Amino acid sequence: MRSGQEKKLRRRDFLWFVFAVALPIPWVIAEAWQGLGIQAELVAVLSGMAILGAAFMLSWSCELAEREVPQALALLVLALVGVLPEYAVDLHFAWTAGIDPTYAPYATANMTGANRLLIGVGWVAVVFVSCRRTRTNTLEVSPSQRLELRYLIWATLYSFVIPLSGSISLLDSVVLLLLFAGYVREAIRGEEFEADLVGPAALIDTEFKDGGRRLWAILLFIFAGFAIFVSAEPFAESLVTVGRASDFDEFLLVQWLAPLASESPEFVVALIFAWKLRGSMAIGALVSSKVNQWTLLVGAIPIAYALSLGAAQGLPLDARQSQELWLTSAQSLLATILLADLRFGRSEAMLLAALFFIQLIFPWPFVRISFIALYLLICGYLLFIRRGPASEAFFDLLRARPHRVES
């Protein structure tokens, strides 16, 4: 019985592997025949599929790499590669904005969409799945996640001041990249742990010896990198073209469709961990990804823009982009407060989900401003009026102080 179940799981993982590897192939073929004049809608679908497949392959390659290189190097590579799909699209927009200023809003759109999806969909889904599987109302998170939460709080609080200058400046890049460097430095000195593989990465790990496992990790990384290289610019441009040629707001297309392609593999892996009763590991991976995006990714945008522009200027922000940044910061602040005591309840996840989906459905300026205020009011209530374990843990994390948990 057990052998039959194992064969079924291996067959499923093999089919998943084949599916992901096959996703970029149609676009790679189409790219070779780009002179045929493929319509923008089809370009968006095919190149988006390529990025989705590449993101899966990158996640498996990096999981395998954790078994082959020192942990310090694995952490750094994972942090860099984990946001590579978002990088490819976001930095294309930032670079192009230095040539065509009309592209400046798209860099902010993709970045804010990716960050809000990570919490509003990723964190929430992990809590729901974990609570269902454990038949409880709360997900208990490992104390090791205090490191990520501390840096996420610092980055979130700093993000509130970014729009005040009217741009994401090079000074912002310095601050955010220093935060990322500090996070990596402390993570390197953290506890050693054994990588827990799932899906195709686990299949490769069990089927191949060291040499074969390394070869697969390298091949997956190279193919995924190539797929992203040939897909990122066409995907980004096709979303803009489709939006401009229709009545649909291209800002919203870039904000939500582009991150969905790159974030989906991360969500799938996290949900598998949650389903296998490893909810703390699942939410930990997504919190780490949020830190990487909120520091490294945001910090890189002005650098790409300044290099393209040929001048030491930050990426300009208009009123809408500033609102989007503040809304993303407010959501991040509430999420960190709720998670600060390392207990994430189902009702808290429902609150985050409701706030996210309502502002997603009504993308109007009045709604954005109202939700910024609502997020901040809830944060103020939790921190200064209710003053429960979450607020105490939040301030301990803010001050980098050990938090004492009552037994």
C-alpha positions as YAML, in Angstrom:
chain: A
units: angstrom
residues:
- id: 1
  name: MET
  ca: [0.00, 0.00, 0.00]
- id: 2
  name: ARG
  ca: [2.72, 2.39, 1.01]
- id: 3
  name: SER
  ca: [4.79, 1.49, -2.07]
- id: 4
  name: GLY
  ca: [1.81, 2.21, -4.30]
- id: 5
  name: GLN
  ca: [1.28, 5.58, -2.64]
- id: 6
  name: GLU
  ca: [4.95, 6.46, -3.09]
- id: 7
  name: LYS
  ca: [4.80, 5.55, -6.78]
- id: 8
  name: LYS
  ca: [1.72, 7.73, -7.19]
- id: 9
  name: LEU
  ca: [3.48, 10.69, -5.55]
- id: 10
  name: ARG
  ca: [6.58, 10.18, -7.69]
- id: 11
  name: ARG
  ca: [4.46, 10.05, -10.84]
- id: 12
  name: ARG
  ca: [2.72, 13.25, -9.81]
- id: 13
  name: ASP
  ca: [6.03, 14.99, -9.11]
- id: 14
  name: PHE
  ca: [7.42, 13.81, -12.46]
- id: 15
  name: LEU
  ca: [4.39, 15.15, -14.33]
- id: 16
  name: TRP
  ca: [4.69, 18.44, -12.43]
- id: 17
  name: PHE
  ca: [8.35, 18.62, -13.44]
- id: 18
  name: VAL
  ca: [7.58, 17.94, -17.12]
- id: 19
  name: PHE
  ca: [4.76, 20.50, -17.08]
- id: 20
  name: ALA
  ca: [7.00, 23.26, -15.69]
- id: 21
  name: VAL
  ca: [9.86, 22.51, -18.08]
- id: 22
  name: ALA
  ca: [7.46, 22.50, -21.03]
- id: 23
  name: LEU
  ca: [5.84, 25.85, -20.18]
- id: 24
  name: PRO
  ca: [8.63, 28.05, -21.63]
- id: 25
  name: ILE
  ca: [9.01, 26.02, -24.85]
- id: 26
  name: PRO
  ca: [6.10, 27.58, -26.83]
- id: 27
  name: TRP
  ca: [7.44, 31.08, -26.19]
- id: 28
  name: VAL
  ca: [11.04, 30.09, -26.97]
- id: 29
  name: ILE
  ca: [9.82, 28.76, -30.33]
- id: 30
  name: ALA
  ca: [7.63, 31.81, -30.92]
- id: 31
  name: GLU
  ca: [10.53, 34.12, -30.06]
- id: 32
  name: ALA
  ca: [12.61, 32.47, -32.77]
- id: 33
  name: TRP
  ca: [9.83, 33.36, -35.23]
- id: 34
  name: GLN
  ca: [9.03, 36.83, -33.89]
- id: 35
  name: GLY
  ca: [9.00, 38.21, -37.41]
- id: 36
  name: LEU
  ca: [5.60, 36.60, -37.91]
- id: 37
  name: GLY
  ca: [4.01, 39.41, -35.89]
- id: 38
  name: ILE
  ca: [2.35, 37.66, -32.96]
- id: 39
  name: GLN
  ca: [-0.49, 39.63, -31.36]
- id: 40
  name: ALA
  ca: [0.17, 41.26, -28.00]
- id: 41
  name: GLU
  ca: [-2.46, 39.13, -26.24]
- id: 42
  name: LEU
  ca: [-0.76, 35.91, -27.38]
- id: 43
  name: VAL
  ca: [2.67, 37.30, -26.47]
- id: 44
  name: ALA
  ca: [1.38, 38.00, -22.94]
- id: 45
  name: VAL
  ca: [0.04, 34.45, -22.57]
- id: 46
  name: LEU
  ca: [3.08, 32.63, -23.99]
- id: 47
  name: SER
  ca: [5.75, 34.75, -22.31]
- id: 48
  name: GLY
  ca: [3.78, 34.68, -19.04]
- id: 49
  name: MET
  ca: [3.71, 30.87, -19.23]
- id: 50
  name: ALA
  ca: [7.47, 30.91, -19.77]
- id: 51
  name: ILE
  ca: [8.03, 33.04, -16.67]
- id: 52
  name: LEU
  ca: [5.73, 30.78, -14.63]
- id: 53
  name: GLY
  ca: [7.64, 27.67, -15.69]
- id: 54
  name: ALA
  ca: [10.97, 29.39, -15.07]
- id: 55
  name: ALA
  ca: [9.89, 30.42, -11.58]
- id: 56
  name: PHE
  ca: [9.09, 26.78, -10.73]
- id: 57
  name: MET
  ca: [12.45, 25.63, -12.06]
- id: 58
  name: LEU
  ca: [14.31, 28.33, -10.14]
- id: 59
  name: SER
  ca: [12.64, 27.29, -6.89]
- id: 60
  name: TRP
  ca: [13.62, 23.63, -7.43]
- id: 61
  name: SER
  ca: [17.17, 24.53, -8.46]
- id: 62
  name: CYS
  ca: [17.68, 26.63, -5.35]
- id: 63
  name: GLU
  ca: [16.19, 23.98, -3.08]
- id: 64
  name: LEU
  ca: [18.67, 21.46, -4.50]
- id: 65
  name: ALA
  ca: [21.52, 23.96, -4.15]
- id: 66
  name: GLU
  ca: [20.95, 24.07, -0.40]
- id: 67
  name: ARG
  ca: [22.28, 20.51, -0.29]
- id: 68
  name: GLU
  ca: [25.39, 21.32, -2.32]
- id: 69
  name: VAL
  ca: [26.85, 24.63, -1.13]
- id: 70
  name: PRO
  ca: [27.60, 26.18, 2.28]
- id: 71
  name: GLN
  ca: [24.52, 27.52, 3.97]
- id: 72
  name: ALA
  ca: [25.80, 31.10, 3.87]
- id: 73
  name: LEU
  ca: [26.10, 31.00, 0.10]
- id: 74
  name: ALA
  ca: [22.78, 29.18, -0.26]
- id: 75
  name: LEU
  ca: [20.99, 31.89, 1.74]
- id: 76
  name: LEU
  ca: [22.44, 34.63, -0.42]
- id: 77
  name: VAL
  ca: [21.69, 32.84, -3.69]
- id: 78
  name: LEU
  ca: [18.17, 31.96, -2.56]
- id: 79
  name: ALA
  ca: [17.51, 35.58, -1.60]
- id: 80
  name: LEU
  ca: [18.72, 36.84, -4.97]
- id: 81
  name: VAL
  ca: [17.13, 34.17, -7.14]
- id: 82
  name: GLY
  ca: [13.85, 34.12, -5.21]
- id: 83
  name: VAL
  ca: [12.94, 37.54, -6.59]
- id: 84
  name: LEU
  ca: [14.55, 37.08, -10.01]
- id: 85
  name: PRO
  ca: [11.25, 36.89, -11.97]
- id: 86
  name: GLU
  ca: [10.01, 40.08, -10.30]
- id: 87
  name: TYR
  ca: [13.43, 41.62, -10.89]
- id: 88
  name: ALA
  ca: [13.31, 40.85, -14.58]
- id: 89
  name: VAL
  ca: [9.97, 42.60, -15.10]
- id: 90
  name: ASP
  ca: [10.44, 45.39, -12.56]
- id: 91
  name: LEU
  ca: [13.93, 46.36, -13.60]
- id: 92
  name: HIS
  ca: [12.87, 46.34, -17.25]
- id: 93
  name: PHE
  ca: [10.23, 48.95, -16.42]
- id: 94
  name: ALA
  ca: [12.68, 50.96, -14.28]
- id: 95
  name: TRP
  ca: [15.34, 50.89, -17.00]
- id: 96
  name: THR
  ca: [12.86, 51.81, -19.74]
- id: 97
  name: ALA
  ca: [11.54, 54.67, -17.59]
- id: 98
  name: GLY
  ca: [14.95, 56.29, -17.89]
- id: 99
  name: ILE
  ca: [14.31, 56.48, -21.65]
- id: 100
  name: ASP
  ca: [10.52, 56.86, -21.70]
- id: 101
  name: PRO
  ca: [9.10, 58.54, -18.54]
- id: 102
  name: THR
  ca: [5.65, 57.05, -19.17]
- id: 103
  name: TYR
  ca: [7.03, 53.70, -17.95]
- id: 104
  name: ALA
  ca: [7.87, 54.98, -14.46]
- id: 105
  name: PRO
  ca: [4.49, 54.01, -12.94]
- id: 106
  name: TYR
  ca: [4.79, 50.40, -14.12]
- id: 107
  name: ALA
  ca: [7.84, 49.68, -11.96]
- id: 108
  name: THR
  ca: [5.90, 50.76, -8.88]
- id: 109
  name: ALA
  ca: [2.83, 48.84, -10.06]
- id: 110
  name: ASN
  ca: [4.65, 45.51, -10.36]
- id: 111
  name: MET
  ca: [6.50, 45.96, -7.08]
- id: 112
  name: THR
  ca: [3.45, 46.94, -5.01]
- id: 113
  name: GLY
  ca: [1.32, 44.22, -6.60]
- id: 114
  name: ALA
  ca: [3.89, 41.52, -5.82]
- id: 115
  name: ASN
  ca: [4.22, 42.66, -2.21]
- id: 116
  name: ARG
  ca: [0.48, 42.88, -1.56]
- id: 117
  name: LEU
  ca: [-0.21, 39.52, -3.22]
- id: 118
  name: LEU
  ca: [2.40, 37.89, -1.03]
- id: 119
  name: ILE
  ca: [0.50, 38.87, 2.13]
- id: 120
  name: GLY
  ca: [-3.10, 39.12, 0.93]
- id: 121
  name: VAL
  ca: [-3.01, 35.76, -0.85]
- id: 122
  name: GLY
  ca: [0.14, 33.87, 0.18]
- id: 123
  name: TRP
  ca: [0.19, 34.40, 3.94]
- id: 124
  name: VAL
  ca: [-3.57, 34.10, 4.19]
- id: 125
  name: ALA
  ca: [-3.77, 30.85, 2.21]
- id: 126
  name: VAL
  ca: [-1.05, 29.22, 4.32]
- id: 127
  name: VAL
  ca: [-2.94, 30.07, 7.53]
- id: 128
  name: PHE
  ca: [-6.23, 28.70, 6.18]
- id: 129
  name: VAL
  ca: [-4.65, 25.45, 4.96]
- id: 130
  name: SER
  ca: [-2.62, 24.96, 8.15]
- id: 131
  name: CYS
  ca: [-5.60, 25.56, 10.42]
- id: 132
  name: ARG
  ca: [-7.74, 23.20, 8.39]
- id: 133
  name: ARG
  ca: [-5.12, 20.45, 8.46]
- id: 134
  name: THR
  ca: [-4.41, 20.79, 12.20]
- id: 135
  name: ARG
  ca: [-8.07, 21.43, 13.06]
- id: 136
  name: THR
  ca: [-7.14, 24.51, 15.07]
- id: 137
  name: ASN
  ca: [-7.82, 28.22, 14.72]
- id: 138
  name: THR
  ca: [-4.21, 29.36, 15.03]
- id: 139
  name: LEU
  ca: [-0.94, 28.75, 13.19]
- id: 140
  name: GLU
  ca: [1.99, 28.57, 15.60]
- id: 141
  name: VAL
  ca: [5.16, 30.04, 14.04]
- id: 142
  name: SER
  ca: [8.73, 29.09, 14.91]
- id: 143
  name: PRO
  ca: [10.71, 31.58, 17.06]
- id: 144
  name: SER
  ca: [13.43, 31.49, 14.37]
- id: 145
  name: GLN
  ca: [11.18, 33.75, 12.28]
- id: 146
  name: ARG
  ca: [11.80, 36.69, 14.62]
- id: 147
  name: LEU
  ca: [14.84, 37.61, 12.53]
- id: 148
  name: GLU
  ca: [12.80, 38.03, 9.34]
- id: 149
  name: LEU
  ca: [10.01, 39.81, 11.19]
- id: 150
  name: ARG
  ca: [12.43, 42.29, 12.76]
- id: 151
  name: TYR
  ca: [13.90, 43.31, 9.42]
- id: 152
  name: LEU
  ca: [10.46, 43.37, 7.83]
- id: 153
  name: ILE
  ca: [9.25, 45.79, 10.53]
- id: 154
  name: TRP
  ca: [12.25, 48.09, 9.99]
- id: 155
  name: ALA
  ca: [11.86, 48.04, 6.20]
- id: 156
  name: THR
  ca: [8.11, 48.62, 6.49]
- id: 157
  name: LEU
  ca: [8.45, 51.62, 8.79]
- id: 158
  name: TYR
  ca: [11.07, 53.14, 6.51]
- id: 159
  name: SER
  ca: [8.87, 52.57, 3.46]
- id: 160
  name: PHE
  ca: [6.33, 55.09, 4.80]
- id: 161
  name: VAL
  ca: [8.80, 57.94, 4.28]
- id: 162
  name: ILE
  ca: [9.80, 56.97, 0.71]
- id: 163
  name: PRO
  ca: [6.92, 58.76, -1.09]
- id: 164
  name: LEU
  ca: [7.48, 61.98, 0.88]
- id: 165
  name: SER
  ca: [10.37, 62.96, -1.42]
- id: 166
  name: GLY
  ca: [8.27, 62.38, -4.56]
- id: 167
  name: SER
  ca: [10.52, 59.57, -5.74]
- id: 168
  name: ILE
  ca: [12.16, 56.28, -4.79]
- id: 169
  name: SER
  ca: [15.58, 57.85, -4.36]
- id: 170
  name: LEU
  ca: [19.11, 56.52, -4.40]
- id: 171
  name: LEU
  ca: [19.22, 57.27, -0.66]
- id: 172
  name: ASP
  ca: [16.28, 54.88, -0.28]
- id: 173
  name: SER
  ca: [18.32, 52.31, -2.21]
- id: 174
  name: VAL
  ca: [21.22, 52.70, 0.22]
- id: 175
  name: VAL
  ca: [19.00, 52.27, 3.29]
- id: 176
  name: LEU
  ca: [17.08, 49.30, 1.92]
- id: 177
  name: LEU
  ca: [20.17, 47.51, 0.61]
- id: 178
  name: LEU
  ca: [21.90, 48.01, 3.96]
- id: 179
  name: LEU
  ca: [18.88, 46.45, 5.65]
- id: 180
  name: PHE
  ca: [19.08, 43.52, 3.25]
- id: 181
  name: ALA
  ca: [22.82, 43.13, 3.90]
- id: 182
  name: GLY
  ca: [22.17, 43.15, 7.66]
- id: 183
  name: TYR
  ca: [19.46, 40.53, 7.24]
- id: 184
  name: VAL
  ca: [21.75, 38.24, 5.22]
- id: 185
  name: ARG
  ca: [24.59, 38.72, 7.69]
- id: 186
  name: GLU
  ca: [22.45, 37.69, 10.66]
- id: 187
  name: ALA
  ca: [20.85, 34.84, 8.75]
- id: 188
  name: ILE
  ca: [24.29, 33.45, 7.95]
- id: 189
  name: ARG
  ca: [25.10, 33.37, 11.67]
- id: 190
  name: GLY
  ca: [21.80, 31.68, 12.49]
- id: 191
  name: GLU
  ca: [21.15, 28.05, 13.28]
- id: 192
  name: GLU
  ca: [22.01, 25.35, 10.78]
- id: 193
  name: PHE
  ca: [19.09, 23.45, 9.36]
- id: 194
  name: GLU
  ca: [18.44, 20.58, 6.98]
- id: 195
  name: ALA
  ca: [16.65, 21.57, 3.82]
- id: 196
  name: ASP
  ca: [13.25, 19.89, 3.60]
- id: 197
  name: LEU
  ca: [12.50, 19.22, -0.05]
- id: 198
  name: VAL
  ca: [9.09, 18.68, -1.61]
- id: 199
  name: GLY
  ca: [7.75, 17.98, -5.09]
- id: 200
  name: PRO
  ca: [10.14, 17.60, -8.06]
- id: 201
  name: ALA
  ca: [13.12, 18.80, -5.98]
- id: 202
  name: ALA
  ca: [12.57, 15.89, -3.59]
- id: 203
  name: LEU
  ca: [12.18, 13.52, -6.55]
- id: 204
  name: ILE
  ca: [15.51, 14.63, -8.06]
- id: 205
  name: ASP
  ca: [17.15, 14.44, -4.63]
- id: 206
  name: THR
  ca: [16.14, 10.81, -4.13]
- id: 207
  name: GLU
  ca: [16.64, 9.58, -7.70]
- id: 208
  name: PHE
  ca: [20.12, 10.97, -8.40]
- id: 209
  name: LYS
  ca: [23.44, 10.86, -6.62]
- id: 210
  name: ASP
  ca: [25.46, 13.95, -5.79]
- id: 211
  name: GLY
  ca: [26.81, 14.49, -9.30]
- id: 212
  name: GLY
  ca: [23.45, 14.05, -10.97]
- id: 213
  name: ARG
  ca: [21.72, 16.27, -8.44]
- id: 214
  name: ARG
  ca: [24.23, 19.06, -9.02]
- id: 215
  name: LEU
  ca: [23.87, 18.70, -12.78]
- id: 216
  name: TRP
  ca: [20.07, 18.96, -12.58]
- id: 217
  name: ALA
  ca: [20.30, 22.02, -10.32]
- id: 218
  name: ILE
  ca: [22.65, 23.73, -12.79]
- id: 219
  name: LEU
  ca: [20.59, 22.78, -15.87]
- id: 220
  name: LEU
  ca: [17.34, 23.95, -14.30]
- id: 221
  name: PHE
  ca: [18.94, 27.23, -13.27]
- id: 222
  name: ILE
  ca: [20.40, 27.86, -16.74]
- id: 223
  name: PHE
  ca: [17.19, 27.00, -18.60]
- id: 224
  name: ALA
  ca: [15.08, 29.07, -16.20]
- id: 225
  name: GLY
  ca: [17.45, 32.02, -16.53]
- id: 226
  name: PHE
  ca: [17.32, 31.77, -20.31]
- id: 227
  name: ALA
  ca: [13.51, 31.58, -20.27]
- id: 228
  name: ILE
  ca: [13.29, 34.70, -18.09]
- id: 229
  name: PHE
  ca: [15.85, 36.52, -20.25]
- id: 230
  name: VAL
  ca: [13.83, 36.00, -23.44]
- id: 231
  name: SER
  ca: [10.43, 36.45, -21.80]
- id: 232
  name: ALA
  ca: [10.61, 39.33, -19.30]
- id: 233
  name: GLU
  ca: [10.71, 42.24, -21.74]
- id: 234
  name: PRO
  ca: [8.06, 40.87, -24.16]
- id: 235
  name: PHE
  ca: [5.79, 39.97, -21.24]
- id: 236
  name: ALA
  ca: [6.09, 43.43, -19.69]
- id: 237
  name: GLU
  ca: [5.65, 45.22, -23.00]
- id: 238
  name: SER
  ca: [2.69, 43.08, -24.05]
- id: 239
  name: LEU
  ca: [0.80, 43.92, -20.84]
- id: 240
  name: VAL
  ca: [1.30, 47.62, -21.51]
- id: 241
  name: THR
  ca: [0.26, 47.21, -25.15]
- id: 242
  name: VAL
  ca: [-2.88, 45.24, -24.29]
- id: 243
  name: GLY
  ca: [-3.87, 47.80, -21.67]
- id: 244
  name: ARG
  ca: [-3.33, 50.77, -23.97]
- id: 245
  name: ALA
  ca: [-5.21, 49.12, -26.84]
- id: 246
  name: SER
  ca: [-8.23, 48.31, -24.66]
- id: 247
  name: ASP
  ca: [-10.30, 50.07, -22.05]
- id: 248
  name: PHE
  ca: [-8.48, 48.24, -19.27]
- id: 249
  name: ASP
  ca: [-6.01, 50.13, -17.09]
- id: 250
  name: GLU
  ca: [-2.51, 48.94, -18.05]
- id: 251
  name: PHE
  ca: [-1.31, 49.91, -14.53]
- id: 252
  name: LEU
  ca: [-3.63, 47.25, -13.08]
- id: 253
  name: LEU
  ca: [-2.53, 44.64, -15.64]
- id: 254
  name: VAL
  ca: [1.10, 45.19, -14.68]
- id: 255
  name: GLN
  ca: [0.28, 45.34, -10.98]
- id: 256
  name: TRP
  ca: [-1.60, 42.04, -10.73]
- id: 257
  name: LEU
  ca: [-0.98, 39.79, -13.75]
- id: 258
  name: ALA
  ca: [2.81, 40.10, -13.84]
- id: 259
  name: PRO
  ca: [3.31, 39.19, -10.14]
- id: 260
  name: LEU
  ca: [0.87, 36.29, -10.41]
- id: 261
  name: ALA
  ca: [3.16, 34.55, -12.93]
- id: 262
  name: SER
  ca: [6.25, 34.92, -10.77]
- id: 263
  name: GLU
  ca: [4.67, 34.42, -7.33]
- id: 264
  name: SER
  ca: [2.59, 31.31, -8.13]
- id: 265
  name: PRO
  ca: [5.39, 28.74, -7.67]
- id: 266
  name: GLU
  ca: [6.28, 30.22, -4.30]
- id: 267
  name: PHE
  ca: [2.65, 30.00, -3.22]
- id: 268
  name: VAL
  ca: [2.35, 26.39, -4.43]
- id: 269
  name: VAL
  ca: [5.45, 25.24, -2.53]
- id: 270
  name: ALA
  ca: [4.30, 27.03, 0.64]
- id: 271
  name: LEU
  ca: [0.85, 25.46, 0.41]
- id: 272
  name: ILE
  ca: [2.39, 22.01, 0.01]
- id: 273
  name: PHE
  ca: [4.37, 22.58, 3.21]
- id: 274
  name: ALA
  ca: [1.20, 23.73, 4.96]
- id: 275
  name: TRP
  ca: [-0.73, 20.68, 3.72]
- id: 276
  name: LYS
  ca: [2.05, 18.43, 5.05]
- id: 277
  name: LEU
  ca: [1.62, 19.98, 8.52]
- id: 278
  name: ARG
  ca: [4.67, 22.25, 8.16]
- id: 279
  name: GLY
  ca: [2.76, 25.51, 8.37]
- id: 280
  name: SER
  ca: [5.50, 27.32, 10.28]
- id: 281
  name: MET
  ca: [8.01, 26.47, 7.56]
- id: 282
  name: ALA
  ca: [5.54, 27.63, 4.90]
- id: 283
  name: ILE
  ca: [4.84, 31.02, 6.46]
- id: 284
  name: GLY
  ca: [8.55, 31.40, 7.23]
- id: 285
  name: ALA
  ca: [9.44, 31.03, 3.56]
- id: 286
  name: LEU
  ca: [6.88, 33.67, 2.56]
- id: 287
  name: VAL
  ca: [7.99, 36.08, 5.29]
- id: 288
  name: SER
  ca: [11.58, 35.72, 4.08]
- id: 289
  name: SER
  ca: [10.43, 36.41, 0.53]
- id: 290
  name: LYS
  ca: [8.62, 39.53, 1.72]
- id: 291
  name: VAL
  ca: [11.82, 40.81, 3.35]
- id: 292
  name: ASN
  ca: [13.75, 40.21, 0.13]
- id: 293
  name: GLN
  ca: [11.17, 42.01, -1.98]
- id: 294
  name: TRP
  ca: [10.71, 44.93, 0.41]
- id: 295
  name: THR
  ca: [14.46, 45.57, 0.68]
- id: 296
  name: LEU
  ca: [16.45, 44.16, -2.24]
- id: 297
  name: LEU
  ca: [13.86, 44.54, -4.98]
- id: 298
  name: VAL
  ca: [12.67, 48.03, -4.01]
- id: 299
  name: GLY
  ca: [16.25, 49.15, -3.43]
- id: 300
  name: ALA
  ca: [17.32, 48.05, -6.91]
- id: 301
  name: ILE
  ca: [14.64, 50.01, -8.79]
- id: 302
  name: PRO
  ca: [16.16, 53.52, -8.45]
- id: 303
  name: ILE
  ca: [19.61, 52.16, -9.33]
- id: 304
  name: ALA
  ca: [18.33, 50.72, -12.62]
- id: 305
  name: TYR
  ca: [16.50, 53.95, -13.37]
- id: 306
  name: ALA
  ca: [19.52, 56.16, -12.61]
- id: 307
  name: LEU
  ca: [21.84, 54.02, -14.75]
- id: 308
  name: SER
  ca: [19.42, 54.19, -17.67]
- id: 309
  name: LEU
  ca: [18.88, 57.92, -17.24]
- id: 310
  name: GLY
  ca: [22.59, 58.60, -16.87]
- id: 311
  name: ALA
  ca: [21.95, 60.83, -13.86]
- id: 312
  name: ALA
  ca: [21.84, 60.37, -10.08]
- id: 313
  name: GLN
  ca: [18.05, 60.73, -9.81]
- id: 314
  name: GLY
  ca: [15.45, 58.54, -8.18]
- id: 315
  name: LEU
  ca: [12.41, 57.01, -9.87]
- id: 316
  name: PRO
  ca: [9.68, 59.70, -9.81]
- id: 317
  name: LEU
  ca: [6.37, 59.00, -8.10]
- id: 318
  name: ASP
  ca: [3.05, 60.58, -8.96]
- id: 319
  name: ALA
  ca: [0.03, 60.73, -6.63]
- id: 320
  name: ARG
  ca: [-1.24, 57.28, -7.58]
- id: 321
  name: GLN
  ca: [2.13, 55.59, -7.11]
- id: 322
  name: SER
  ca: [2.59, 57.28, -3.74]
- id: 323
  name: GLN
  ca: [-0.83, 56.03, -2.65]
- id: 324
  name: GLU
  ca: [0.02, 52.51, -3.84]
- id: 325
  name: LEU
  ca: [3.26, 52.56, -1.85]
- id: 326
  name: TRP
  ca: [1.56, 53.81, 1.32]
- id: 327
  name: LEU
  ca: [-1.20, 51.22, 0.91]
- id: 328
  name: THR
  ca: [1.41, 48.47, 0.54]
- id: 329
  name: SER
  ca: [3.29, 49.78, 3.59]
- id: 330
  name: ALA
  ca: [0.10, 49.92, 5.66]
- id: 331
  name: GLN
  ca: [-0.81, 46.33, 4.74]
- id: 332
  name: SER
  ca: [2.72, 45.19, 5.60]
- id: 333
  name: LEU
  ca: [2.59, 46.97, 8.97]
- id: 334
  name: LEU
  ca: [-0.69, 45.33, 9.94]
- id: 335
  name: ALA
  ca: [0.57, 41.89, 8.85]
- id: 336
  name: THR
  ca: [3.75, 42.20, 10.92]
- id: 337
  name: ILE
  ca: [1.78, 43.28, 13.99]
- id: 338
  name: LEU
  ca: [-0.55, 40.28, 13.66]
- id: 339
  name: LEU
  ca: [2.39, 37.90, 13.26]
- id: 340
  name: ALA
  ca: [4.72, 39.50, 15.83]
- id: 341
  name: ASP
  ca: [3.67, 37.19, 18.67]
- id: 342
  name: LEU
  ca: [4.28, 34.16, 16.38]
- id: 343
  name: ARG
  ca: [0.60, 33.22, 16.45]
- id: 344
  name: PHE
  ca: [-1.40, 33.78, 13.27]
- id: 345
  name: GLY
  ca: [-5.12, 33.17, 13.82]
- id: 346
  name: ARG
  ca: [-7.71, 32.25, 11.22]
- id: 347
  name: SER
  ca: [-9.73, 35.38, 12.08]
- id: 348
  name: GLU
  ca: [-6.63, 37.54, 11.57]
- id: 349
  name: ALA
  ca: [-6.06, 35.93, 8.18]
- id: 350
  name: MET
  ca: [-9.69, 36.61, 7.28]
- id: 351
  name: LEU
  ca: [-9.18, 40.27, 8.18]
- id: 352
  name: LEU
  ca: [-6.12, 40.56, 5.91]
- id: 353
  name: ALA
  ca: [-7.93, 38.75, 3.08]
- id: 354
  name: ALA
  ca: [-11.05, 40.93, 3.32]
- id: 355
  name: LEU
  ca: [-9.05, 44.16, 3.32]
- id: 356
  name: PHE
  ca: [-6.94, 42.98, 0.38]
- id: 357
  name: PHE
  ca: [-9.74, 41.80, -1.87]
- id: 358
  name: ILE
  ca: [-12.03, 44.79, -1.27]
- id: 359
  name: GLN
  ca: [-9.34, 47.30, -2.28]
- id: 360
  name: LEU
  ca: [-8.42, 45.00, -5.18]
- id: 361
  name: ILE
  ca: [-11.99, 45.06, -6.55]
- id: 362
  name: PHE
  ca: [-12.34, 48.85, -6.19]
- id: 363
  name: PRO
  ca: [-9.05, 50.41, -7.41]
- id: 364
  name: TRP
  ca: [-10.18, 54.01, -7.02]
- id: 365
  name: PRO
  ca: [-8.20, 56.84, -5.37]
- id: 366
  name: PHE
  ca: [-10.82, 57.38, -2.65]
- id: 367
  name: VAL
  ca: [-10.76, 53.65, -1.83]
- id: 368
  name: ARG
  ca: [-6.95, 53.59, -1.66]
- id: 369
  name: ILE
  ca: [-6.83, 56.57, 0.69]
- id: 370
  name: SER
  ca: [-9.64, 55.14, 2.81]
- id: 371
  name: PHE
  ca: [-7.89, 51.79, 3.14]
- id: 372
  name: ILE
  ca: [-4.57, 53.40, 4.03]
- id: 373
  name: ALA
  ca: [-6.39, 55.15, 6.88]
- id: 374
  name: LEU
  ca: [-8.27, 51.98, 7.84]
- id: 375
  name: TYR
  ca: [-5.09, 49.88, 7.97]
- id: 376
  name: LEU
  ca: [-3.38, 52.51, 10.12]
- id: 377
  name: LEU
  ca: [-6.37, 52.84, 12.44]
- id: 378
  name: ILE
  ca: [-6.38, 49.08, 13.03]
- id: 379
  name: CYS
  ca: [-2.61, 49.15, 13.60]
- id: 380
  name: GLY
  ca: [-2.99, 52.00, 16.09]
- id: 381
  name: TYR
  ca: [-5.75, 50.16, 17.92]
- id: 382
  name: LEU
  ca: [-3.68, 46.96, 18.19]
- id: 383
  name: LEU
  ca: [-0.50, 48.75, 19.29]
- id: 384
  name: PHE
  ca: [-1.73, 51.47, 21.62]
- id: 385
  name: ILE
  ca: [-5.26, 50.64, 22.77]
- id: 386
  name: ARG
  ca: [-5.66, 46.88, 22.85]
- id: 387
  name: ARG
  ca: [-1.99, 46.38, 23.85]
- id: 388
  name: GLY
  ca: [-1.98, 42.58, 23.82]
- id: 389
  name: PRO
  ca: [0.87, 40.07, 23.33]
- id: 390
  name: ALA
  ca: [1.16, 41.04, 19.66]
- id: 391
  name: SER
  ca: [1.88, 44.70, 20.47]
- id: 392
  name: GLU
  ca: [4.44, 43.78, 23.13]
- id: 393
  name: ALA
  ca: [6.16, 41.40, 20.73]
- id: 394
  name: PHE
  ca: [6.07, 44.03, 17.98]
- id: 395
  name: PHE
  ca: [7.87, 46.63, 20.11]
- id: 396
  name: ASP
  ca: [10.39, 44.02, 21.27]
- id: 397
  name: LEU
  ca: [11.15, 43.19, 17.65]
- id: 398
  name: LEU
  ca: [11.36, 46.87, 16.76]
- id: 399
  name: ARG
  ca: [13.98, 47.40, 19.48]
- id: 400
  name: ALA
  ca: [15.75, 44.11, 18.59]
- id: 401
  name: ARG
  ca: [15.05, 42.89, 22.10]
- id: 402
  name: PRO
  ca: [14.39, 39.24, 23.02]
- id: 403
  name: HIS
  ca: [10.70, 38.66, 23.57]
- id: 404
  name: ARG
  ca: [9.63, 36.72, 26.63]
- id: 405
  name: VAL
  ca: [6.76, 34.38, 25.92]
- id: 406
  name: GLU
  ca: [4.45, 33.65, 28.81]
- id: 407
  name: SER
  ca: [3.99, 29.97, 29.48]
...
